[in-house]
């Protein structure tokens, strides 16, 4: 298999980055490496990475920035610097499981995929809180359907062809830069798949960007990603499919208008109706995704469950 670079942006991660990197090096194929970009950390993150790099030539520090650039710019810099045909993604506070790359690379070969992903095992908040995602595989056709409902594959579990990411335009500024990229990859003809074997222990905490109200509001109002979402709906559900008045806004979180919530409910129904044409594992994955998204939608918009058109 082609050489692999694991790309890791890091900021203020001195307490977790060493564990994250060691977990990668234990799982890496023989010709793999880890490339870290320190995004203007205010702690000793860069020093920890340099120390590990002195001990293991597979570890490298791309640079330690003096001014913070953010997730998208850091991911783009790492993608540009990676000079291997295969790249993978990892966060500086997570843990790669030992079999991650073995199972993902096998999936890439077996199904001629461009990108492979794995389920997560969530850790926290709290010391003893552990929760696995459903251990269900997904193929290129079913992933496309899942992606019209949510970000169905986890960014820090990505392993795949660097050229496919570049061909789709790479990362761009969006609140959910990963969901935006996966949708564009699917529209560009890339083949995405997910193993049924967990590949990563993902640390959850209250300070995460995706837990902040401002991020959720920006996601729901992101018209650029909403346009990509509309195009993907038509690509996977039929050229003439009308996703309604931006179902994306309701799927992205609270704050949508009642007609947008109704459009999201219809889209969930239409995706769920497609599940029967897939093999069992993918059928289950689609059904689980549709059910989970519907529960979240009705949590955000309780009036939707009653069929009302206006919030009461």
C-alpha positions, -999 to +999 in steps of 0.1 A: +000+000+000+011+036-006+029+056+022+006+074+046+008+107+065-014+113+096-023+150+098-027+164+133-036+201+141-029+208+177-036+238+200-030+239+238-028+201+238+002+195+261-017+171+283-030+149+256-009+152+224+018+127+235-008+100+242-025+108+208+008+105+189+019+073+206-015+057+198-009+066+162+026+053+160+015+020+175-011+017+148+008+030+118+019+009+089+057+006+085+059+034+059+036+058+078+044+091+096+027+117+118+028+154+109+017+179+136+009+216+131+010+236+164-016+264+160-001+291+182-005+271+214+000+290+247+014+259+264+042+235+257+024+215+230+052+222+205+079+212+230+062+179+236+059+171+199+096+180+193+106+157+221+087+128+206+101+137+172+137+133+185+128+098+197+108+086+167+117+097+132+082+090+120+069+121+140+074+156+126+064+191+136+053+210+105+057+243+123+047+262+155+027+292+145+029+325+164-007+336+153-037+313+155-051+303+121-079+280+131-090+245+121-096+250+083-063+268+077-044+243+098-060+214+080-052+230+046-015+236+056-012+200+067-028+187+035-005+208+014+026+196+033+017+159+031+037+145+002+023+109+004-005+094-017-025+085+014-034+108+043-053+104+075-067+127+101-064+128+139-071+152+167-046+160+194-068+148+222-080+115+208-067+080+208-063+058+177-070+022+184-043-003+174-061-019+145-074+014+130-052+016+099-051-022+093-089-023+090-092+010+070-065+002+045-080-032+039-114-016+033-098+009+008-083-020-012-113-044-010-139-019-022-117+005-043-126+034-020-111+069-020-117+075+017-124+051+046-137+059+080-145+041+113-170+043+141-160+062+172-159+052+209-168+084+228-150+092+261-164+117+286-175+140+297-165+124+330-137+100+337-157+068+333-182+078+306-177+055+275-202+053+246-196+035+213-213+046+181-233+019+163-208-006+148-223-006+113-205-004+080-215+018+051-206+019+014-204+047-012-241+047-021-254+045+014-229+071+028-242+096+002-277+091+016-266+094+052-247+126+044-279+144+034-291+139+070-259+146+090-221+144+091-223+106+090-185+099+090-161+112+116-133+135+105-106+123+129-111+087+116-105+096+080-079+077+059-077+079+022-064+093-011-050+129-008-057+134-045-094+128-041-096+155-014-077+180-036-098+171-066-129+181-046-114+215-037-099+206-003-110+222+029-128+255+027-141+280+053-174+265+067-186+260+103-187+222+097-157+220+073-157+182+074-194+177+065-190+203+037-160+184+024-176+150+025-207+163+006-184+178-021-164+146-023-196+126-029-208+150-055-174+148-072-177+110-076-154+100-047-161+067-031-165+069+007-170+040+031-170+031+068-158+000+085-179-017+113-149-018+136-143+012+159-110+030+150-108+059+175-115+069+211-129+104+208-127+127+238-159+148+245-157+179+266-177+211+271-151+233+255-154+217+221-163+241+193-193+220+182-208+224+217-209+262+215-242+281+207-224+305+183-210+276+162-244+259+160-260+292+149-233+297+122-238+261+110-276+265+106-271+298+086-243+285+064-258+292+029-227+278+011-229+243+027-267+245+023-263+248-014-240+218-015-265+199+006-293+207-019-271+194-048-263+162-029-300+156-022-307+158-059-277+136-067-287+107-044-325+110-045-330+119-081-323+148-104-358+163-100-358+159-062-368+191-043-354+192-007-378+219+001-371+253+017-337+245+031-341+213+051-304+219+059-312+247+084-334+224+105-310+194+103-281+216+114-297+226+147-322+248+164-335+281+150-351+270+118-385+281+106-414+257+107-414+251+070-377+242+071-385+217+099-413+202+078-389+199+049-363+181+071-390+156+083-399+148+046-362+144+038-357+119+067-387+099+054-374+099+019-339+087+030-354+060+053-375+047+024-343+040+004-328+017+031-345-015+018-324-015-014-291-020+004-274-050+021-283-056+057-255-038+074-259-006+053-297-009+056-294-009+094-269+020+093-293+041+072-322+032+095-302+040+126-291+074+111-326+084+100-340+074+134-313+093+153-316+124+132-354+124+136-351+121+174-327+151+174-349+171+152-379+165+175-358+174+205-349+207+189-384+212+176-409+194+199-439+206+178-427+186+148-436+153+166-473+164+168-474+174+131-481+210+140-471+237+116-463+264+142-445+262+175-469+261+203 
